[in-house]
Amino acid sequence: MADGNAPRHWNQGSFGSGVKIGNWNEDKYLKEEEMADFLIKHTEGDLGFHKTDGLIRAATATSAVSAAQGGVVSFGDQVMLEHKAGVATLASLPSVHVGVHEVAGDKMMVTGAGMGANDDHLPMVRNVFSIEPFSAGQTGPLNFGDKFCLRVAHPTADSDTLYLGSDTQHMSSEVSRYSGEQIVNLRTSREEAVGSYGVAWTVNLKDPDFRLESEGTPVPAETDVVVRHVQTAKLLACNHMIRKRMQSEFGAEYEVTCATKMTRAKVEAPENHWSFKMA
């Protein structure tokens, strides 16, 4: 028999079975509020998967390349930089998860975007670049040794353009994620495109034995060349031999850096070989 003088808990018998104790009711209201916020964002297309789908659609929208007049590349042409060894093209790497790709401020990463084993590289917003003269007023064919800029449309901001560039490495500078090499990225500053060699490039013939003789002659389309960064003299490289790849909304793609790769024969390796693909 229970002791009638036993101490009672302070809330014993004070509440019915339907009464919620503590923060349970508050938690219920918070969950309902979260669901309401979710439904509003879903209706407005503001959820993460909406942003990702929109980004992919904008960046992979069909674009066009120029026809090669006389079989050569000219200032003002729209081209794709194709990397045949990696079956890839140079492409911008926008992301709704900016921090994933070490992008800060007005800079964006680039990759070697693979388009399939059938070598079917389709021109789209993220991989079509304009050949822009480094010095104002320069027109006509792009010659070996000429300085030029590579400009690409911003995938989501129609009013912005991006310029391919790199910077001299120093003690506190960042390096590429997988190879530890000099970073290549895109930047929005038009002033930098005019006044800095960081966004200036030149083209050299792939065969070093005829490189000197080719200086000053037009760059042919669909021909393997090496693309040199003026400020650092390093070559644009697609690291297709590295197993680790850049992971993004567009899948696994190759890391692109500024690094001159040499073979045992003391010539530039396939990682440095590019061609200007045109119509």
Sine and cosine of phi, psi and omega as CSV:
sin_phi,cos_phi,sin_psi,cos_psi,sin_omega,cos_omega
0.00,0.00,0.73,-0.69,-0.06,-1.00
-0.93,0.38,0.59,-0.81,0.01,-1.00
-0.97,0.26,0.87,-0.50,-0.03,-1.00
-0.92,0.39,-0.31,0.95,-0.01,-1.00
-1.00,-0.09,0.10,0.99,-0.01,-1.00
-0.89,0.45,0.63,-0.78,-0.03,-1.00
-0.91,0.41,0.63,-0.78,0.03,-1.00
-0.99,-0.15,0.57,-0.82,0.12,-0.99
-0.92,0.40,0.48,-0.88,-0.13,-0.99
-0.87,0.49,-0.50,0.87,-0.02,-1.00
-0.95,-0.32,0.25,0.97,-0.05,-1.00
-0.92,0.40,0.85,-0.53,0.02,-1.00
0.98,0.20,0.10,0.99,-0.07,-1.00
-0.99,0.10,-0.43,0.90,-0.11,-0.99
-0.82,-0.57,0.52,-0.85,0.09,-1.00
-0.99,0.15,0.10,-0.99,-0.06,-1.00
-0.93,0.37,-0.35,0.94,-0.03,-1.00
-1.00,0.02,-0.03,1.00,-0.05,-1.00
-1.00,0.03,0.75,-0.66,0.03,-1.00
-1.00,0.04,0.70,-0.72,-0.05,-1.00
-0.99,-0.15,0.54,-0.84,0.12,-0.99
0.93,0.37,-0.73,-0.68,-0.11,-0.99
-0.99,-0.13,0.21,0.98,-0.06,-1.00
-0.86,0.52,-0.71,0.71,-0.02,-1.00
-0.91,0.41,-0.63,0.78,0.04,-1.00
-0.89,0.46,-0.67,0.74,0.03,-1.00
-0.87,0.49,-0.63,0.77,0.02,-1.00
-0.88,0.48,-0.71,0.71,0.02,-1.00
-0.90,0.44,-0.63,0.78,0.01,-1.00
-0.90,0.44,-0.66,0.75,0.02,-1.00
-0.90,0.43,-0.64,0.77,0.03,-1.00
-0.91,0.42,-0.61,0.79,0.03,-1.00
-0.92,0.38,-0.65,0.76,0.04,-1.00
-0.89,0.46,-0.66,0.75,0.03,-1.00
-0.90,0.44,-0.64,0.77,0.03,-1.00
-0.90,0.45,-0.68,0.73,0.05,-1.00
-0.88,0.47,-0.66,0.75,0.02,-1.00
-0.87,0.49,-0.72,0.70,-0.02,-1.00
-0.91,0.42,-0.60,0.80,0.04,-1.00
-0.91,0.42,-0.73,0.69,0.00,-1.00
-0.90,0.43,-0.60,0.80,0.02,-1.00
-0.90,0.44,-0.68,0.73,0.00,-1.00
-0.90,0.43,-0.63,0.78,-0.03,-1.00
-1.00,0.09,-0.03,1.00,-0.01,-1.00
0.93,0.38,0.60,0.80,-0.10,-0.99
-0.94,-0.35,0.21,0.98,0.03,-1.00
-0.99,0.15,0.25,-0.97,-0.05,-1.00
-0.84,0.55,-0.70,0.71,-0.04,-1.00
-0.94,0.33,-0.46,0.89,0.10,-1.00
-0.90,0.43,-0.71,0.70,-0.01,-1.00
-0.90,0.44,-0.66,0.75,0.01,-1.00
-0.90,0.43,-0.73,0.68,0.01,-1.00
-0.88,0.48,-0.66,0.75,0.02,-1.00
-0.91,0.42,-0.65,0.76,0.02,-1.00
-0.89,0.45,-0.72,0.69,-0.01,-1.00
-0.89,0.45,-0.68,0.73,0.01,-1.00
-0.88,0.48,-0.69,0.72,-0.03,-1.00
-0.92,0.39,-0.68,0.73,-0.08,-1.00
-0.96,0.27,-0.46,0.89,-0.02,-1.00
-0.97,-0.23,0.20,0.98,0.06,-1.00
-0.88,0.48,0.58,-0.81,-0.06,-1.00
-0.88,0.47,0.72,-0.70,0.07,-1.00
-0.82,-0.57,-0.19,-0.98,-0.03,-1.00
-0.62,-0.78,0.53,-0.85,0.10,-0.99
-0.96,-0.29,0.34,-0.94,-0.03,-1.00
-0.99,0.16,0.39,-0.92,0.15,-0.99
-0.98,0.17,0.66,-0.75,-0.03,-1.00
-0.98,0.21,0.96,-0.27,0.02,-1.00
-0.95,0.31,0.90,-0.45,-0.03,-1.00
0.94,0.34,0.25,0.97,0.03,-1.00
0.98,0.21,0.21,0.98,-0.04,-1.00
-0.83,-0.56,0.29,-0.96,0.02,-1.00
-1.00,0.03,0.67,-0.74,0.00,-1.00
-0.80,-0.60,0.38,-0.93,0.10,-0.99
-0.88,0.48,0.70,-0.72,-0.05,-1.00
1.00,-0.09,-0.20,0.98,0.00,-1.00
-0.94,0.34,0.51,-0.86,0.15,-0.99
-0.99,-0.15,0.85,-0.53,-0.11,-0.99
-0.70,-0.72,0.26,-0.97,0.24,-0.97
-0.93,-0.38,0.67,-0.74,0.11,-0.99
-1.00,-0.03,0.96,-0.28,-0.11,-0.99
-0.99,-0.14,0.68,-0.73,0.06,-1.00
-0.91,-0.41,0.98,-0.18,-0.15,-0.99
-0.93,0.37,-0.61,0.79,-0.02,-1.00
-0.89,0.46,-0.58,0.82,0.00,-1.00
-0.99,-0.10,0.00,1.00,-0.07,-1.00
0.76,0.65,0.84,0.54,-0.12,-0.99
-0.53,-0.85,0.23,-0.97,0.13,-0.99
-0.79,-0.62,0.48,-0.88,0.10,-1.00
-0.91,0.41,0.74,-0.68,-0.08,-1.00
-0.52,-0.85,0.51,-0.86,0.12,-0.99
-0.94,0.33,0.41,-0.91,-0.02,-1.00
-0.80,-0.60,0.97,0.23,0.10,-0.99
-0.95,0.30,0.36,-0.93,-0.01,-1.00
-0.39,-0.92,0.59,-0.81,0.14,-0.99
-0.99,0.15,-0.22,0.98,0.07,-1.00
-0.94,-0.34,0.96,0.27,-0.20,-0.98
-0.82,0.57,-0.69,0.72,-0.09,-1.00
-0.89,0.46,-0.36,0.93,-0.04,-1.00
-0.88,0.47,-0.51,0.86,-0.12,-0.99
-0.94,-0.35,0.40,0.92,0.04,-1.00
0.80,0.59,0.59,0.81,0.03,-1.00
-1.00,-0.05,0.72,-0.69,0.00,-1.00
-0.71,-0.70,0.62,-0.78,0.08,-1.00
0.87,0.48,-0.84,-0.54,-0.09,-1.00
-0.98,-0.19,0.42,0.91,-0.02,-1.00
-0.93,-0.36,0.48,-0.88,-0.01,-1.00
-0.66,-0.75,0.57,-0.82,0.00,-1.00
-0.97,0.24,0.31,-0.95,0.15,-0.99
-0.82,-0.57,0.39,-0.92,0.04,-1.00
-0.63,-0.77,0.14,-0.99,0.22,-0.98
-1.00,-0.10,0.97,-0.24,-0.10,-0.99
-1.00,0.03,0.91,-0.41,0.04,-1.00
-0.96,0.28,0.64,-0.77,-0.06,-1.00
-0.86,-0.51,0.23,0.97,0.05,-1.00
0.91,-0.42,0.44,-0.90,-0.07,-1.00
-0.94,0.35,-0.28,0.96,0.00,-1.00
-0.99,0.13,0.12,0.99,0.06,-1.00
0.87,0.50,0.55,0.84,-0.04,-1.00
-1.00,-0.09,0.99,0.17,-0.03,-1.00
-1.00,0.05,0.93,-0.37,-0.05,-1.00
-1.00,-0.10,0.72,-0.70,0.03,-1.00
-0.93,0.36,0.77,-0.63,0.04,-1.00
-0.58,-0.81,0.10,-0.99,-0.10,-0.99
-0.82,0.57,-0.66,0.75,-0.13,-0.99
-0.99,0.16,-0.19,0.98,-0.03,-1.00
-0.81,-0.59,0.21,0.98,0.07,-1.00
-0.97,-0.25,0.86,-0.50,-0.06,-1.00
-0.92,-0.39,0.54,-0.84,0.09,-1.00
-0.99,-0.14,0.67,-0.75,0.09,-1.00
-1.00,0.06,0.95,-0.31,-0.06,-1.00
-0.93,-0.37,0.73,-0.68,0.01,-1.00
-0.90,0.43,0.64,-0.77,0.05,-1.00
-0.95,0.31,-0.62,0.79,0.05,-1.00
-0.99,-0.16,0.75,-0.66,-0.05,-1.00
-0.86,0.51,0.63,-0.78,0.09,-1.00
1.00,-0.01,-0.13,0.99,-0.02,-1.00
-0.97,0.24,0.77,-0.64,-0.02,-1.00
-0.71,-0.70,0.01,-1.00,0.05,-1.00
1.00,0.06,-0.26,-0.97,-0.04,-1.00
-0.91,0.42,0.52,-0.86,0.15,-0.99
-0.99,0.15,0.85,-0.52,-0.02,-1.00
-0.98,-0.19,0.42,-0.91,0.13,-0.99
-0.85,0.53,0.79,-0.61,-0.02,-1.00
0.99,-0.14,-0.27,0.96,0.04,-1.00
-0.94,0.33,0.62,-0.78,0.10,-0.99
-1.00,0.09,0.69,-0.73,0.00,-1.00
-0.51,-0.86,0.23,-0.97,0.07,-1.00
-0.90,-0.43,0.49,-0.87,0.08,-1.00
-0.94,-0.34,0.91,-0.42,-0.08,-1.00
-0.91,-0.40,0.68,-0.73,0.01,-1.00
-0.75,-0.66,0.54,-0.84,0.02,-1.00
-0.94,0.35,0.62,-0.79,0.09,-1.00
-0.93,0.37,0.76,-0.65,-0.09,-1.00
-0.89,0.45,-0.47,0.88,-0.08,-1.00
-0.86,-0.52,-0.40,0.92,0.02,-1.00
-0.97,-0.26,0.98,-0.21,-0.13,-0.99
-0.88,0.48,-0.48,0.88,-0.07,-1.00
-0.99,0.12,-0.16,0.99,-0.07,-1.00
-0.98,-0.20,0.53,-0.85,0.17,-0.98
-0.82,-0.57,0.42,-0.91,-0.07,-1.00
-0.85,-0.53,0.60,-0.80,-0.02,-1.00
-0.89,-0.45,0.74,-0.68,0.03,-1.00
-0.95,0.33,0.77,-0.64,-0.03,-1.00
-0.43,-0.90,0.11,-0.99,0.05,-1.00
-0.43,-0.90,0.16,-0.99,-0.04,-1.00
-0.71,-0.70,0.45,-0.89,0.04,-1.00
-0.89,0.45,0.73,-0.69,0.01,-1.00
-0.96,0.26,0.60,-0.80,0.09,-1.00
-0.59,-0.81,-0.07,-1.00,-0.15,-0.99
-0.86,0.51,-0.60,0.80,-0.09,-1.00
-0.97,-0.24,0.12,0.99,-0.04,-1.00
-0.98,0.18,0.43,-0.90,0.05,-1.00
-0.97,0.22,0.40,-0.91,0.07,-1.00
-0.84,-0.55,0.25,-0.97,-0.01,-1.00
-0.90,0.43,0.45,-0.89,-0.19,-0.98
-0.90,0.44,-0.71,0.71,-0.16,-0.99
-0.98,-0.18,-0.64,0.77,-0.07,-1.00
-1.00,-0.10,-0.28,0.96,-0.05,-1.00
0.95,0.31,0.37,0.93,-0.05,-1.00
-0.99,-0.13,0.02,-1.00,-0.05,-1.00
-0.90,0.43,0.77,-0.64,-0.07,-1.00
-0.96,0.29,0.63,-0.77,0.18,-0.98
-0.91,-0.42,0.71,-0.70,0.02,-1.00
-0.50,-0.86,-0.05,-1.00,0.03,-1.00
-0.92,-0.40,0.65,-0.76,0.03,-1.00
-0.73,-0.68,0.47,-0.88,-0.15,-0.99
-1.00,-0.01,-0.18,0.98,-0.13,-0.99
-0.94,0.34,0.89,-0.46,0.06,-1.00
-0.97,0.26,-0.53,0.85,0.04,-1.00
-0.89,0.46,-0.61,0.79,0.00,-1.00
-0.91,0.41,-0.55,0.84,0.01,-1.00
-0.92,0.40,-0.47,0.88,-0.02,-1.00
-1.00,0.03,-0.62,0.79,-0.19,-0.98
-0.95,-0.33,0.01,1.00,-0.09,-1.00
-0.80,-0.61,0.69,-0.72,0.07,-1.00
-0.96,0.29,-0.07,1.00,0.03,-1.00
-0.91,0.42,-0.38,0.92,0.03,-1.00
-0.92,-0.39,0.28,0.96,0.00,-1.00
-0.98,-0.17,0.64,-0.77,-0.02,-1.00
-0.70,-0.71,0.39,-0.92,0.15,-0.99
-0.73,-0.68,0.27,-0.96,0.01,-1.00
-0.89,-0.46,0.68,-0.73,0.10,-1.00
-0.84,-0.54,0.47,-0.88,0.06,-1.00
-0.89,0.45,0.59,-0.81,0.00,-1.00
-0.88,0.47,-0.67,0.74,-0.06,-1.00
-0.99,0.17,0.93,-0.37,-0.04,-1.00
-0.91,0.41,-0.35,0.94,-0.03,-1.00
-0.94,0.35,-0.44,0.90,-0.02,-1.00
-0.91,-0.42,0.21,0.98,-0.08,-1.00
-0.92,0.40,-0.67,0.74,-0.03,-1.00
-0.91,0.42,-0.67,0.74,-0.02,-1.00
-0.92,0.38,-0.43,0.90,-0.06,-1.00
-0.99,0.16,-0.28,0.96,-0.04,-1.00
-0.82,0.58,0.77,-0.64,0.03,-1.00
1.00,0.02,-0.05,1.00,0.05,-1.00
-0.99,-0.17,0.43,-0.90,-0.06,-1.00
-0.89,0.46,0.55,-0.83,0.04,-1.00
-0.99,0.14,0.87,-0.50,0.01,-1.00
-0.97,0.24,0.56,-0.83,0.10,-1.00
-0.97,0.25,0.39,-0.92,0.08,-1.00
0.88,0.47,0.41,0.91,-0.01,-1.00
-0.84,-0.55,0.67,-0.74,-0.01,-1.00
-0.91,0.42,0.77,-0.64,0.02,-1.00
-0.66,-0.75,0.10,-0.99,0.17,-0.98
-0.90,-0.44,0.65,-0.76,-0.06,-1.00
-0.95,-0.32,0.88,-0.48,-0.14,-0.99
-0.96,-0.29,0.72,-0.70,0.08,-1.00
-0.99,0.16,0.83,-0.55,-0.14,-0.99
-0.90,0.43,-0.70,0.71,-0.11,-0.99
-0.91,0.42,-0.62,0.78,-0.09,-1.00
-0.93,-0.36,-0.15,0.99,-0.01,-1.00
0.90,0.44,0.23,0.97,0.06,-1.00
-1.00,-0.01,0.40,-0.92,-0.08,-1.00
-1.00,-0.09,0.55,-0.83,0.10,-0.99
-0.91,0.42,0.76,-0.65,-0.09,-1.00
-0.75,-0.66,0.64,-0.77,0.14,-0.99
-0.94,-0.34,0.93,-0.38,-0.12,-0.99
-0.99,0.12,0.91,0.41,-0.05,-1.00
-0.97,0.26,-0.20,0.98,0.00,-1.00
-1.00,0.05,-0.22,0.98,0.03,-1.00
-0.99,0.14,0.78,-0.63,-0.08,-1.00
-0.92,0.40,-0.60,0.80,0.01,-1.00
-0.96,0.27,0.67,-0.74,-0.04,-1.00
-0.80,-0.61,0.29,-0.96,0.05,-1.00
-0.96,0.28,0.84,-0.54,0.00,-1.00
-0.98,-0.17,0.77,-0.64,-0.02,-1.00
-0.45,-0.89,-0.13,-0.99,0.06,-1.00
-0.88,0.48,-0.31,0.95,-0.03,-1.00
-0.99,-0.13,0.12,0.99,-0.01,-1.00
0.99,-0.12,-0.34,-0.94,-0.02,-1.00
-1.00,0.00,0.83,-0.56,-0.03,-1.00
-0.73,-0.69,0.32,-0.95,-0.08,-1.00
-0.97,0.24,0.56,-0.83,0.11,-0.99
-0.96,0.28,0.68,-0.73,0.07,-1.00
-0.90,-0.43,0.75,-0.66,-0.04,-1.00
-0.65,-0.76,0.04,-1.00,0.21,-0.98
-0.97,-0.25,0.96,-0.29,-0.03,-1.00
-0.32,-0.95,0.81,-0.59,0.04,-1.00
-1.00,0.08,0.90,-0.43,-0.03,-1.00
-0.98,-0.18,0.80,-0.60,-0.04,-1.00
-0.92,-0.40,0.62,-0.78,0.08,-1.00
-1.00,0.03,0.04,-1.00,0.04,-1.00
-0.91,0.42,-0.41,0.91,0.02,-1.00
-0.99,0.12,0.10,1.00,0.04,-1.00
0.91,0.42,0.59,0.81,0.12,-0.99
-0.82,-0.57,0.32,-0.95,-0.04,-1.00
-0.89,0.45,0.69,-0.72,-0.05,-1.00
-0.97,0.22,0.23,-0.97,0.01,-1.00
-0.83,0.55,-0.43,0.90,0.05,-1.00
-0.85,0.53,-0.44,0.90,-0.04,-1.00
-0.99,-0.11,0.06,1.00,-0.09,-1.00
-1.00,-0.07,0.84,-0.55,0.02,-1.00
-0.77,-0.64,0.28,-0.96,0.13,-0.99
-0.60,-0.80,0.48,-0.88,0.03,-1.00
-1.00,0.00,0.94,-0.33,-0.01,-1.00
-1.00,-0.02,0.78,-0.62,-0.02,-1.00
-0.71,-0.70,0.04,-1.00,-0.03,-1.00
-0.98,0.21,0.00,0.00,0.00,0.00
